[in-house]
Amino acid sequence: MNDDDVCPLDSRRFEGKLDDSNTHVNAEYELMNWIRLGACALAIGLFAPVSVSAQPGASPEADETDPSERSNGDRAADQPLSEAPDLDEDVDEEEADDEDVDEEEADDEDEEDQGRGMVALSSDPDGGGVVVRSNTDDETPPWRLAIGGYIRTQYTAIQNDPNVGFVGRHDGFQLADARLALDGRLASGIGFEFEFDGAFERDTGDVNDPNIELDTRTKDAFIYYRPIPEFRVSVGQFEPPYDLEELLPTEHFLFIEQSVGSRGVQNIEGYNVEGISRTREIGVRLDGKPYYPFASGDDPESLGFSASLAATNGQPINRGLNDNDKLAYYGRANLHWADLVRLGGAYFHNDRTVGERPDRVGVTKTGWTADLLVDVIGITVFGSIGSVNDEYGQAEGLPDSDQTRLAYQAQIGYEEPFLGFQPIYRYAYYDPTWKVEGETKGLNFENDARTHHTVGLNYNAQMYPIRVMLNYTFTQEQPARELKNNRFDAALQLSW
């Protein structure tokens, strides 16, 4: 089992903008990285004596070879060293007695030396993943591990706007995603999920800065307990059950990027505006698998439902503490018809506190969404509508204000069954609006809604876990946000 997430270089202490002019910060940053690398090397050295045995197709305890027919070199991973056969059979009784004494002392030393470092690996006989267990403690239950992830490299070309200098001047390649995920579970229902992103964009404080540094950050990191197959409770950092477009696995998206309403407008794409989706947050989440009360046997060809609830800090991803003493609450419900149709809706409420001390302001965020997903005979149809309202508290010297963001979209794709080509189309609309003391305004503008038409073609390889994705987006924006910023995107994705 690969363990690629051992000793990651954690750069969270250096989230400020690093440039060549700040030599002191750069030196400290490099020093801390070398210290972390040294710690990783030390940890690897300490665990070098660990014995790992891979046995494809069999569990650790299911070795069909008779122990008496093995040499020391063929000793099974779950066989103690003391039980390995002796290769020297021509010793006299006195030497044998001496060796027996030596073997007893060696056995004691072996048991002490092996400690908890000895593990055995084999393929999961139930399919999917790897079994990991200690071979020094028979009472230790085996872990079943599954590793996954994907890498996506993207090329983007944005039309040069003649009036705005930062739009369209930074075409090129980018590492869009580099995910590594590990899922572990015990037969008792206890498990964990751990996911890293090696292409996390570090915030430099300048939304139009093209020199964004990539960092490795945690995405999912939570412990879960599944007492029955239909129910799971999770504690840690996860995606709150709200926007379905955000909840769908990125590697299964029809399009390279989420819709403009979900992700907003980011960095050098145009005038920046936040979308309505929610990032990962820290808290507790309850999930129920789809339940089909009218199903006949194991056949789910009937109406079913599922639901999820969550309570979180309400802070964006990788924020360690809450910004006040109030929690955010999420709820989502879905109707299912087998795996073909899903109709759902969600709601959230989050009381936040923003700003710098002592000028802190409370803001109440609420949002709702409804969505439909259909996947039948190669045809995928997805539609959603949602709204988020930010109501700001009264601050001294400032008028009452709130913002209502409305987004809706519809997308369709068809994958032909022979070669894996998939033509796609999406219509997306987004309108962020400020209301200041009853007066309606855009984000410092008026009439700032935008409409995006995206056409594309995907190639889903039949024999390999590879996707090639081509998108072209026609942007139509109202006068306050109007730019010439049509864009072309291409992506190559490998999943495992």
N, C-alpha and C positions, 0 to 999 in steps of 0.2 A: 504493500500500500504506500503510495507516495504521500508525503506529508509536506506539501509545498507551502503551508502556512505556518511553518515553524519560524519563530523569531522574525516577524516582519519588521521592517524599519518604520517605526511609528513617528510620523512627522507632525503630529497634532500640536506639539509645543511650538512649532515654527510656522504658524498659519499667517503671520504677517508677510507682506510682499518682500521677497528677497531679490535684490538686484546687485550688480557689480559695485555699485557705489557704497553699499553697506557692508564693508569688509568684516566688521566685528560680528555681525549677525551671521554672515556666511561662514566665518571661521568656527563659530559656535555650532552652527548647523552641521558642518563637516565633522567636527570633533565628536558630536553626539552620535552621528552615523557610524564613525569608526569604533566608538565604544560599543554600540549595539552589535556591529559585525564581530567584534571580539567576543562579546557574550554569546553570540550564536556559535562561533567556533569552539568556545569552551564547552557549551552544552553538547555539541556534537562529539567532542572528545570524551566527555564523561559517559555518554551513552554508546560509545563505540563497541563495548563488549556485548551489546544486545544481540541475541540470536534470533533470526527471523527465518521461518521455513514456509515456502509457498507450495501448496499442494493443490493444483487445479483439479476441480471435479470431485473433491472429497472433503469432508469435514475433518478437523484436526484429529479427532479421536477415531476416525474410520480408516486406518491404515491396514490393508489386507496382508501385509508382509509379516510373517512370524518373527517376533523379536529375536528368537534364537538363531535365525538365519541372517541377521544383520551384522555388519561390522560396525566399529565405532563411527566410521565415516558415514554409515547409512542410518544412524540412530534417528528415530522419529522425533519430531519437535516436541511431542508430548511425553517422551520417555525420559525419565531422570537419568543423569549421567551415571549414577550408581548402578543402574540396571543394564547398562551397555555390556555386551559380552567381552570377555578378555581374549585378546588375540594370542597370548602366550600360553599354550597348553602343556608345555614340557617343563614345569617347575616341580621341585620336590615339595614334600609336605611341610618342611620347616620354612622354606621360602613362601609357601602358600599361606602358612600361619602368619608370617610376618606381613605378607601382603594383605591378609584379611584385616589385620590391625591397621595397616596404612590406609586400606580402603574405607574402614569405618571413620578414620580421621578425615580422609578426603571427602567422604560423603557429607560429614558435618560442615566442612569448609565449602563444598559445592552448594549445599542448601543455603548457607549464609551468603555466598557470593551471588547466587542466582537472583535472590531477592524477588523484586517485582519486575525486573528487566526482561525476563524471558516471555516471548509472545509467540503465537503460532497463527499463521494466516492460511486460509483456504477459500475457495469459491463458495458462495452461498448456495447450498443445495436447493433452496427454495427459489433460486433465480434472482439475479440482480444484486450486485454488490459483492462484498467480501466479508468473511467471518473472521473476527479477531478475538482471541482469548488467551489467557495466561496458561502456560503449561506447568506452572509450579503450584497452582491452587485450583483444584478440581471444582471448588465451590464457586469460583468466579464465573458468572454467566457470560456467554459470548456476545460480542457486539457485532451487529451487521452494519457495515459501512457501505455507502454509495457515494461516488465522486462524480461531479458533473461541472459544467460550465460552458463558456463559449468565448471566442475572440472575434471581434468585428473591426475591420479596418475600413475606413470611409473616405471617399473623395467628395468634396463639395465645391461648387462653383456658383457664386451669386452675382447677379447682374449688377454692374457698376451704376450706382445712382449719381447723376451729374451734380447734385447739390449737397450731398452728405458724404464727407470724405471717408468715413469708416465703413460704409456699406459697399461690399463687393470688391474690396481691395486685398482680401486675404484668402483667395482660393487656394486649395491644396488638400493634402492628405491629413488625416487625423486618426488616432487610435480611439475609436468611439467607445468600445467596451473590451475589457479583459477580465472575465469573471472566473473565479474558482469557487466551487461550492462543495461542501461535505455534509452528508446526512448520516447520522448514527442512531441506532435504535437497539433496545433490548427487548426480549420476549415479553417482559413485564409491561411494556407500553411506554417506558421512559426513553426519551431520545433528545436529540439536539439538531439544529441546523446552523451552519456556519458558512458565510459567503463573503469573499473579498472582491473588490473591484480595483484592478491595477491601472485603470484609466480615469480615476476620479479627478475632476478639475478643481484645483485649489483656487479659492477666492482671493483675488489680488486687490479687491476694493475698487477696481475700475472695470465696469461692466463692458466697456468697449476696448479693453486691452487684448490684443491678439496673442500676447506672449503668456498664455495661461500655462502654468506648470501642472503636470500630471503627478498624482500621488496615489498611494495604495491605502485604501480606507475600507472599513467594515461596512457591509451592506446588511445582511441578515446575521443575527447572533442571538439565538434564543434556545431555551430549554422547553421541552414539551412533555406532556403526559397524555397518553391515549388509553384510558381505562377500557374502552370498547371501541370497535372499529369506526363507529359513527360519530365519535365525539373526541375533541382534542382541546387542551388548554395549554397556552404558550406564554412564557414570561421572558422578556428580553427586548431586542430591537427587531422590528418586523414592519411589514406594510399594513397600515390600518385598513380595514374593510370599507373602502369608499369608492373611488373611481375605478370602474372595471377596466378601462384602458390601461391604467397603471398596474392593476393586479395581474393582467395577462402576462405570461412570460415574454420577455423582450425578444428572445430568439424565435418566437412564433408570431411576431407582428407581421401584418400584411405590408406595412410601410416601414421605411428606415427610421423615421421619427414619428413620435406621437402627434396627434392633431394640434393645431395652434391653440385651441381652447384648453387642452389638457396641459401642455408644456409651456404655453406662452411664447413670447419672442425673446430669444436669448442672445447675449453677447453681440457679435457683429452682424447679426441677421437683419437688424432694423432697430426701430425704437423699442427699447426693452419694456416688457410688461410681464407680470407674473401670471401663470396659468391657474386653473382651478384644482389640479391634482394635488395630492398630499404625498410628501416624502415619507420615508421610514421614520418611525418614532419608537420610543422606549415605553413599555407598559405591559399590560396583560391582555390576552386575546382569547376568546372562546369561539370555536368553530364546530359546526355540525355538518357532516357529509350529507349529500342529497338523500332524502328519505322518500321512498315510494310506497305509500300505504296501500295502493291498489294494484301493485305489481303481482304477477303470477309467478311464484318461485323466484328464481334469480333473474328473471327477465324484467329490465327496467322500462319496457315500452309502455309507460303510463305516466300520469302526472305525479310529480314529486316536488319537494321543497327543501330548502336549506337556509341557514341563518348564521350570522357571525356578529359578535359583540366585542368591543375593545374599550379599555380605559388607558390613556397614555398621558405623558407629560405635556403633549401638545407642541413640543419643540421639534424643529427640523432634524434631519438625520445627523447623527454623531454629535449631538449636544448632550453633555453629561448630566445637567441638572435642569429642573423646571425653572421657568422664569417668574413663577409666583407659586402660591400654595393651592392652586386649583388644577383639576385634571380636565383633559379633553375626553369626550365620549363619542363613540362611533357605533352605528348599527346598520346592518345590511341584511336583506332578505331576497331570496331568489325562488322563482318557479322554474321547474325543469320538465322537459319531455325527453327522457333518456339522455343521451349525450348530444342530441340534435338541436334542441332549442333551450335557451335560457333567457328569462325575463326577470330583471332585478331592479332594485332601488336601494338607496342608502341615504343616511342623514348623519351629520356630525355637529357638535357644539363644542367650542373651545374658547375659554376666557384667557386671553394673553395679556402680558404687560410688556410694552416695547419702549424704546428710547434709552437715553443715557441718564444716569442719576445726576442731579435730583429731578430732572425733567422726564419722569416716567409717566406714560399714558396707558390706560387700559383700553383694550380693543376686544370686542366680542365677535368671534368668527362663527358663522353658521353656514351650512351648505347642504344641498340635496342634489341627487342625481337619479336618473332612470335610464335603463339601457336594455337593449335586445341583441342577442347573439344567436345566429342560426348557422349551422354547418351541416349541409346535406349534399351528398353525391358530388363532392368537390367544389360546391358553391359555398362561399362564406359571406355572410351579410352581418354587418355590425352597425348599430346606431345608438346614439346616446344624447342626452340633454342634461345640463346641470347648471347650477347657479351657486355662487358663494357671495355672502354679504359680510362686509367688515364694518362694524359700527364702532367708531372711535369715541372715547369718553371726552368730556369737556376739559380742555387744558387752558390754563390762564393765558389770555391774550390771543387765543385761537378760536375760530368759530366751530360749531358742531359740524361734523362731516361723517359721511359713510360712503362705502363703495359697494356697488353691486356688479358682479361679473357674470355674464350669461354666455354659455357656450353650447353649441350643438353640432352634430356631425352625422354623416352617413357614409359608409364605405362598402364596397363589394369587390369580390375577387373570385376567379374560377381557375382551378388547377386541372389542366387536362391530364388524363391518366397515363399517357404513353411516355412522354419525355420529362414532365415535371415543370413545364412552363405555366406561369400564372399571371395573366393580365389583371390589373387592379385599377380602381378609381375611388377617390374620396372627395367629398364636399364637406368643408368645415367652416364654421362661422364663430366669431368671438367678438364680444362687445364689453370692454371694461368701462364703467361709468362712475364718476364721483358725483355725490350730491353734497353741496356745501350750503347749510342753512336753507334748504329747500330749493336752491338753485342748481340745476343739473349742468355738470361740466364733464369733459373727458379728463384723462390723466394729464392735467395741465393744458388740455386742449378741448375742443368740442368736435363731435362727429368723428370718433376715432375707432369705429368698428372695422373689422377686416374679414374678408372672405378668401379662402384658399381652395383652389381646385388642383388636386394632385393626381397625375396619371403615372402608371409605372408598369414594370414587367419584372417578375421574379423568376429565377430558375432554381428549383429545388431538386438537387441531384438525387437520382434514384438509388445509386449504389454507394454514395458517400454522404456523410453528415455535413454537406456544404450547401450554402445558399448564395446566389448572386442576385443583388437587388438594384434596380434602376428606377429612380423617381424624378419627375419634373413637376414643380409647383408653380402655378400661375397665381400671383397675389393681386387681390383687389382690395384697396384700402380707401376709407373715406378721407376727405381732404386734410384733416388734421394730422393724419398718420400716413399720408400717401407717399410712397417711395417706389422707385423702380428697382425692385429686388426679387424678381423671379429667380428660382434657384434650381440647380441640377444636383442630385445626390446619387452616388453609386457606393455599394457596400459589398464586401466579401466576408462571409461569416462561416466559421467552423465551430461546430458544437460537439460535445462529448458527454 
